[in-house]
Amino acid sequence: MTLKTTLKLSAAAASLAILAGCASSGALEEVRTTAESAQADAAEARSIATEARNTANQAQSQAERALQISQKNREEMNRMFERTMRK
């Protein structure tokens, strides 16, 4: 369940409980439980997003390093080819 969906469901549940005018302790507890669940889901989503961002940053760094090595190797191959052509 996405963060937006969870928050929408929490807001809808809270609205229904208020609009029904039935402020029983059971209904309030259900709304509280739903809100706590939404907060837990949001915290988990934030944690997963942070981990994904860190992984993406690491992959980008490795890709940039691989590109540098590739360019260095290409330059060396071109120099070798030029030396061979001069002989």
C-alpha positions in Angstrom: 0.0 0.0 0.0 1.4 3.4 -0.9 1.9 6.3 1.4 -0.8 8.4 -0.3 -3.3 5.6 -0.3 -2.7 4.9 3.3 -3.0 8.5 4.3 -6.2 8.8 2.2 -7.7 5.8 3.9 -6.8 7.2 7.3 -8.4 10.5 6.5 -11.5 8.8 5.1 -11.8 6.6 8.2 -11.4 9.6 10.5 -14.0 11.6 8.5 -16.5 8.8 8.6 -16.1 8.4 12.4 -16.6 12.1 12.9 -19.5 12.5 10.5 -21.3 9.5 11.9 -21.6 11.3 15.2 -20.9 8.0 16.8 -17.9 8.9 18.9 -17.8 5.5 20.7 -14.5 4.5 22.1 -14.4 1.5 19.7 -14.6 3.8 16.7 -12.0 6.2 18.0 -9.7 3.3 18.8 -10.1 2.0 15.2 -9.3 5.5 13.8 -6.3 5.7 16.1 -5.1 2.3 15.0 -5.5 3.2 11.4 -3.5 6.4 11.9 -0.7 4.6 13.7 -0.6 2.0 10.9 -0.4 4.8 8.3 2.5 6.4 10.3 4.3 3.1 10.4 3.8 2.6 6.7 5.0 6.1 6.0 8.1 5.5 8.1 8.8 2.2 6.3 8.3 3.9 2.9 10.7 6.7 3.9 13.3 4.1 5.0 13.0 2.1 1.7 13.3 5.3 -0.3 16.4 6.4 1.5 18.0 3.0 1.0 17.0 3.1 -2.7 18.5 6.5 -3.1 21.8 5.4 -1.5 21.9 2.3 -3.7 21.3 4.5 -6.8 24.0 7.0 -5.8 26.5 4.1 -5.3 25.5 2.7 -8.7 26.0 6.1 -10.3 29.5 6.4 -8.8 30.5 3.0 -10.0 29.1 3.8 -13.5 31.1 7.0 -13.6 34.3 5.2 -12.5 33.7 2.5 -15.2 33.2 5.3 -17.8 36.5 6.9 -16.8 38.3 3.6 -17.1 36.7 2.9 -20.4 37.8 6.3 -21.8 41.3 5.8 -20.5 41.5 2.3 -22.1 40.2 3.8 -25.4 42.8 6.5 -25.4 45.6 3.9 -24.7 44.3 1.7 -27.6 44.2 4.7 -29.9 47.8 5.5 -29.0 48.9 1.9 -29.6 47.1 1.9 -32.9 48.8 5.2 -34.0 52.2 3.8 -33.0 51.6 0.7 -35.0 50.5 2.7 -38.0 53.7 4.8 -37.9 56.0 1.8 -38.1 
